[in-house]
Structures are given as C-alpha cells and as structure tokens.
Amino acid sequence: MKIVLENLTKKYPNRNRKVKGDVIAVNQFNFEIPDGKLIGLLGPSGCGKSTTLNMICGLEKPSAGKIFFGDDDVTNLPPENRGVGMVFQSYALYPHLTVMQNILFPLENLKGDQRPSKEEMQKKAIEAARLVQIDMLLERKPGELSGGQQQRVAIARALVKRPRVLLLDEPLSNLDARLRLQTREEIRRIQRETGITTVFVTHDQEEAMSISDLIVVMEAGVVQQIGRPQDVYEHPANLFVAKFLGTPPINVFDGEVKGGKLLIGNTAVLDMPSLTDGPVNIGIRPEGFVLSPEGPLVCDLHAVEVMGRDTSVVAAHSAYQGKEIRAIIPSESRFAAQDQKVRFSLKPMKVAVFDKTTGLTLYPAPQDSQEDS
C-alpha cells in the first residue's frame, strides 16, 4: 500500500504565555512512501516523528494537509477503518490474557461481515504467531515472557488483521542491546515476508540505517533529508544530518577554502577546486582518517584504544569544534609509547564541507534518492 503525505502539518496550542503562536510539531511534511517498503522515521526527541506516525494511524488529526493510502483519502477516517496495525513502545499487552487471547483480541472486536468465524480467527492467530516464531508460547501470559517475546506478541497482534500498513513506534527501546539487534532483524524478516508497507519510528540511527529501505531524518518538525541509508550517510544534506548519523559521530573542524585548497588551521588537507573561497565547517568521518607519517593533518595524541577489529585514536586539534577527535583506523596500526603527535591524511569521500552560515552541504553534493530501486 502506497502512502502519500501532502503538506502534512500538526500544531498544538502554546502553553507558554510568554511565547506567541502555536507549537508546530510537524511542518509541511511531503513524502510518498512506496508500496511494500520499510521506512525509518529518524530524529532526536521532539522532532515530530511519533506525531507523524500517529497522524498516519489516525490517533492524531492533522492541522493541515492530507494523507492518502493508495488513492484513498484517509485524512479524516478513524483509526479502526484505516486498515493499520500499530505496535507501541510499551507493547500494550493485556496482562490477564494469554498470548493467544492477546493476538485474537483485534479479530474479536470486529463487527458484522468483517468478523471472521471462530475457526478463521484461530487459524489467523496461529499463522501470525508462527510468522513471529512464538507459536509455542500461546498459552503463556505476558508476565511469563521475555521483553523480546512480548515484542513479538505485539507484532503478531498488529499483523493478525492483515493490515494495509504496519506502524512501529520505537518498538525496541525497552530491550537490551543484544535483544535489540535480534529483534530488529526479525522485524526486517517479517516485513519482507509479508510485503506490508511499514513505517518504523526510532531515535537510534543505527537501527534505522540497518533495516530501512529509506530513512527520513527530521528536526524540529521539519524533514531534513530523505534517501537510502548509505546515500544519506555519505551525502548528508546539511550539518545536522551529518552529525546525527554515524557512530562515533562525525568530527567537525573550523576550516577555510582558499585558492582551491581546503584548510584546517593554516594547513591544506585536500584539494577543493570547485568550492568558492571562504570560511566553512569541515566534517571528517572517523573512518576517513589515514595514519600517515607525511600526513598534512597534525594532531595531539591523547589515547589509543584497541577495540579488536579496529583501533580508536583519540586526539586533539586547535580547530576542532568538540572536545576530542575520534579516528578509527585498522587494528594493525602501531604507535610508539612516546608519541605525542599523530599525522593523518584524509579520504576525500569521507570528508564533507558545510556552509558556515546555513549549514548546507557544499561537498559532496547530496543525492536525491527518495525512490528505492
């Protein structure tokens, strides 16, 4: 099911009497979600991603704009008539009901011709349970399940009605790190097997990038960039997107373009013949540093942290905007115990240059990749 959002806007009354005007949670959101794809809505707390999800679901009414499921305008349609399945952050399972009863609950509340027979209900519930691999737990109650198992029950309950759209609101935030990894892989498997158009809300960029066909990065109710995860990572539209994506985060320096050269401090680190002279912000991904005895970027060495496959070099530079630079280099790299300085050359495709005033990306050019091939 294709979902189209047209100028979607949500405003709330401002409770702060000192500030005039409404609070705009979502502002002019335009996007076409392709049929059968998994879309990640990504951004910090308060960016409007959950509000957007609630408007798609019908739990929130837009202040302006329209929502289409296929060719159907569902903007004013109540949630129960939209054909959506919703999985909440808290799972919202009924503690006094068994797993089977929790999964059956949406079917038992259907009325008229939509209500299946008891045999059909049982069949659909078992199919949903098998899909999420909890069919051996049907007689247990939620309190007897692990967090990951409870999450699967919530997904099965959302899928049992065979919805046109599946909506997931930060479904992994209550799980530990290992279980998050396993469950997100399960969500991706289930989505691929069912082919249901899915919108997944998270503040965790690693989650969004690992399972999404497309990601939508939001800040303060405004869409900052839409694209394939790797494209957005490698070609951020602005400094906010570049900072938000990546672990460890991108290293940002005060810099300058002068005579076709990119300077950090007074040192030319790369050729940039296409850029106009002037002050800029320079972002370098942690994996963009190359340890080199002749490297132009000279930093004060603070620490070397061996992390198995990689080594993290912690350093400092007078032009760096943060506290400590983090460079990720191969684990076979060696340092002398008395080293106080470290020299780097840079990988051009791991460097981004941003306008000092607007924050927009000057290099590399952002890619428009809203359509997934």
Long-range contacts (C-beta under 8 A, 24 or more apart in sequence): 1-35, 1-69, 1-70, 1-83, 1-164, 1-165, 1-196, 1-197, 2-32, 2-33, 2-34, 2-35, 2-68, 2-69, 2-70, 2-197, 3-32, 3-33, 3-56, 3-67, 3-68, 3-69, 3-165, 3-197, 3-199, 4-31, 4-32, 4-33, 4-66, 4-67, 4-68, 5-29, 5-30, 5-31, 5-32, 5-33, 5-52, 5-56, 5-65, 5-66, 5-67, 6-30, 6-65, 6-66, 6-67, 6-68, 7-64, 7-65, 7-66, 8-52, 8-55, 8-62, 8-64, 8-65, 8-66, 8-67, 9-62, 9-63, 9-64, 9-65, 10-48, 10-51, 10-52, 10-55, 10-60, 10-62, 10-63, 10-221, 11-63, 24-221, 25-51, 25-221, 26-51, 26-52, 26-55, 26-221, 27-221, 27-222, 28-65, 28-222, 29-65, 29-223, 30-223, 31-216, 31-223, 31-226, 31-370, 32-370, 33-197, 33-199, 33-214, 34-197, 34-213, 34-214, 34-371, 34-372, 35-197, 36-195, 36-196, 36-197, 37-197, 37-198, 37-213, 37-214, 37-372, 38-188, 38-191, 38-198, 38-200, 38-211, 38-212, 38-213, 39-197, 39-198, 39-199, 39-200, 39-212, 39-213, 39-214, 39-215, 39-216, 40-200, 40-201, 40-202, 40-207, 40-208, 40-209, 40-211, 40-212, 40-214, 40-215, 40-216, 40-229, 41-199, 41-200, 41-201, 41-202, 41-208, 41-215, 41-216, 41-218, 42-202, 42-203, 42-205, 42-208, 42-215, 42-216, 42-217, 42-218, 42-244, 43-203, 43-217, 43-218, 43-219, 43-224, 43-244, 44-203, 44-219, 44-244, 45-203, 46-220, 47-218, 47-219, 47-220, 47-221, 48-218, 48-220, 48-221, 48-222, 49-201, 49-203, 49-216, 49-218, 50-169, 50-170, 50-201, 51-221, 52-201, 52-218, 53-167, 53-169, 53-199, 53-201, 54-169, 56-84, 56-165, 56-167, 56-199, 57-82, 57-84, 57-86, 57-167, 58-82, 58-84, 59-86, 69-164, 69-165, 82-164, 82-165, 83-161, 83-163, 83-164, 83-165, 84-163, 84-164, 84-165, 84-166, 84-167, 85-157, 85-158, 85-159, 85-161, 85-163, 85-165, 85-166, 85-167, 85-196, 86-158, 86-167, 86-169, 87-151, 87-154, 87-155, 87-158, 87-166, 87-167, 87-168, 87-169, 87-171, 88-154, 88-169, 88-171, 89-169, 89-170, 89-171, 89-173, 89-174, 90-174, 91-142, 91-150, 91-151, 91-153, 91-154, 91-174, 92-154, 93-142, 93-150, 93-153, 93-154, 93-157, 94-142, 95-141, 95-142, 95-143, 96-141, 97-141, 97-142, 98-138, 98-139, 98-140, 98-141, 99-129, 99-134, 99-137, 99-138, 99-139, 99-140, 99-141, 99-142, 99-145, 99-153, 100-125, 100-129, 100-138, 100-139, 102-142, 102-153, 102-157, 103-128, 103-129, 103-138, 103-153, 103-156, 103-157, 103-160, 104-160, 105-157, 106-157, 106-160, 106-161, 107-160, 107-161, 110-161, 124-160, 124-162, 125-156, 125-160, 128-156, 128-157, 128-159, 128-160, 129-156, 131-156, 131-159, 131-190, 131-193, 131-194, 132-156, 132-159, 132-186, 132-190, 133-186, 146-179, 147-174, 147-175, 147-176, 147-179, 148-175, 148-179, 148-182, 148-183, 151-175, 151-183, 152-183, 152-186, 155-187, 155-190, 159-190, 159-194, 159-196, 163-196, 164-196, 164-197, 165-196, 165-197, 165-198, 165-199, 166-191, 166-194, 166-196, 166-197, 166-198, 166-199, 167-198, 167-199, 167-201, 168-198, 168-199, 168-200, 168-201, 169-201, 170-201, 170-202, 170-203, 171-200, 172-202, 172-204, 172-207, 173-202, 173-204, 180-207, 184-210, 184-211, 185-211, 187-211, 205-244, 205-245, 205-246, 205-247, 206-247, 209-233, 209-245, 213-372, 214-369, 214-370, 214-372, 217-241, 217-244, 217-245, 219-244, 225-366, 226-370, 227-366, 227-367, 227-368, 227-369, 227-370, 228-369, 228-372, 231-367, 231-369, 234-349, 234-364, 235-361, 235-364, 235-365, 235-366, 235-367, 236-352, 236-361, 236-366, 237-360, 237-361, 237-366, 238-354, 238-358, 238-359, 238-360, 238-361, 239-281, 239-283, 239-354, 239-359, 239-361, 240-359, 242-283, 242-352, 242-354, 242-361, 243-283, 246-285, 246-286, 248-286, 248-312, 248-326, 248-328, 250-283, 250-284, 250-285, 250-286, 250-352, 251-283, 251-284, 251-285, 251-286, 251-320, 251-322, 251-325, 251-326, 251-327, 252-281, 252-282, 252-283, 252-320, 252-321, 252-322, 253-281, 253-282, 253-283, 253-284, 253-317, 253-319, 253-320, 253-321, 254-279, 254-281, 254-282, 254-319, 254-321, 255-279, 255-280, 255-281, 255-282, 255-319, 255-353, 256-280, 257-353, 262-351, 262-353, 264-297, 264-317, 264-319, 265-317, 265-318, 265-319, 267-296, 267-297, 267-298, 268-296, 269-296, 269-297, 269-345, 269-346, 270-346, 270-348, 270-351, 272-353, 272-363, 274-363, 275-353, 275-362, 275-363, 278-356, 279-356, 280-353, 280-354, 280-355, 280-356, 280-362, 281-321, 281-353, 281-354, 281-355, 281-356, 281-359, 282-351, 282-352, 282-353, 282-354, 283-351, 283-352, 283-353, 283-354, 284-346, 284-350, 284-351, 284-352, 285-350, 285-351, 286-312, 286-326, 286-327, 286-328, 287-328, 287-347, 287-350, 288-346, 288-347, 288-349, 288-350, 288-351, 289-313, 289-327, 289-328, 289-329, 289-344, 289-346, 289-347, 290-329, 290-344, 290-345, 290-346, 290-347, 291-329, 291-333, 291-342, 291-343, 291-344, 292-343, 292-344, 292-345, 293-343, 294-343, 294-345, 295-343, 295-344, 295-345, 296-343, 296-344, 296-345, 297-343, 297-344, 297-345, 297-346, 298-341, 298-342, 298-343, 299-325, 299-341, 299-342, 299-343, 299-344, 300-340, 300-341, 300-342, 301-335, 301-339, 301-340, 301-341, 301-342, 304-335, 306-331, 307-331, 313-342, 315-342
